[in-house]
Amino acid sequence: RILHHIYYSFGRLRIKELFDIIVEYPDSSPALHDLRECLEHADIRNELKTSLKAVFHRRLLHPGANTADIVTQYISSMRSLRIIDPSGVILERVCDTVRTYLRNRDDTVFCIMASLTDESSNELTEELAK
């Protein structure tokens, strides 16, 4: 019972930090593994989905955000959420919001093409190869 409470409390703490953890990916992989373990022992998946969607809207999905930064964060989110939930359920629920937002931005295609043709940036190419 106390162990469940520890997983629950620590998981909620990691959820509050998740946006910054994703920004720091791959350096933040240990924190992602911590959160995955918490999800295995405490029922906090819905809280994770709700919280991450809200923080995406607040910090990322607004007209002042650079489209290239949104694409980069989207890629990091996909990689991070695959660690947290290998089934991909959380990834689908949370990243759908980002995908929809990117589809409606005028410069998304330009940013993606620039990223694909930039020899120094290969994150997008690696992700598309999967």
Salt bridges, closest charged atoms under 4 A:
GLU17 OE1 - ARG14 NH1 2.94
ASP20 OD1 - ARG59 NH2 3.09
ASP34 OD2 - ARG14 NH2 3.09
GLU47 OE2 - ARG12 NE 2.80
ASP85 OD1 - ARG45 NH1 3.43
GLU92 OE1 - ARG99 NH2 3.34
ASP96 OD1 - ARG99 NH2 3.69
ASP107 OD1 - ARG105 NE 3.82
GLU123 OE2 - ARG79 NH1 3.93
GLU126 OE1 - ARG79 NH2 3.04
GLU127 OE1 - ARG79 NE 3.01
GLU127 OE2 - ARG82 NH1 2.58
GLU127 OE1 - LYS130 NZ 3.76
